[in-house]
Amino acid sequence: MSMIRDLRAVVRPSRVSLRKDSGTYDATRSPATATAVVDCAVYRDGRRVETDTALTPHEAVRLARRDGGFVWIGLHEPTEAEFSGIASEFGLHPLAVEDAVQAHQRPKLERYDDSLFTVFKTIHYVEHDQLDANSEVVESGEVMCFTGRDFFITVRHGGQGSLRALRHRLQDDPELLAKGPSAVLHAIADHVVDGYIAVADAVQDDIDEVETEVFSPGRKGSPRGSDAGRIYQLKREVLEFKRAVSPLLRPMQLLSERPMRLVDPDIQKYFRDVADHLARVQEQVLGFDELLNSILQANLAQASVAQNEDMRKITSWAAIIAVPTMVCGVYGMNFDHMPELHWRYGYPVILGFTVVVCLGIHRTLKRNGWL
């Protein structure tokens, strides 16, 4: 059981923040690769069977079934023609094959006669110097896994989420790989959920930054309502994150709770740990959504309050200006019998009266907080 105790250390040697990405999400298949097959290997007693030349999927299947062990085939964005031969070799269900080729699937777990079909959505945090209304925060991809008695097939879609580093780590622990394809399935699930945790931490930093800016005092230089676009964009990215996390929780619970003949009992209990971490991420993402709603409402309320203050100031000055306007309007009428027009002190008295009334209105409005 020592292997099982060290399982997490093997598939999750370190949790590195996505803000300091060191290659966890590397690029797509090499242009020199003639087909969609990224890697194809046979594992017997937990060790990779070395061959003089690269194995084709058909050769790998024959070798695995002749000498025991299992074959792990990794593909990247295969076409229907490229995948049809492999699907026929392993007897994969046509519906699962169609989903694997077309991609854009919801995370799920489906059981067929002799295989399990699992869909994971990988999430990658996109670095940006400053969050704006057009910033892309998260980027998604997909990993489809076919798990059988003597085979494991991964089909990736998207330019990130490579499993090359994970394969090398698993190959360094033959005792773990000896458990068969279900050990690989757990390692991938754990790897994907670890990515969710790192992305959630990075998104939390972005939300904290926006929240601080929205509620920070003394932001007179920034346009009112300028944060609404950033908040809405961040909310859209969180929604994409939510679509990857929430549907996956039920499949992980099934893998951890329901006995399955294709999943080793020693491995199955560790799916419970993956499900627990996934539930934590789901709670975070739901919290992000609610928090962004509150921040957006607060931002819009601040903009509305600022507009009301502007209208109060405009109204106050209009009331002050109305006094001299009224006086000028009265004395601008061309009537002959206006005694004040011929009075020696008429002009200074009316002017002084106008100034006093304007000052009085200004003082009253300022005292009431309108100016």
Disulfide bonds with the S-S distance in Angstrom:
none
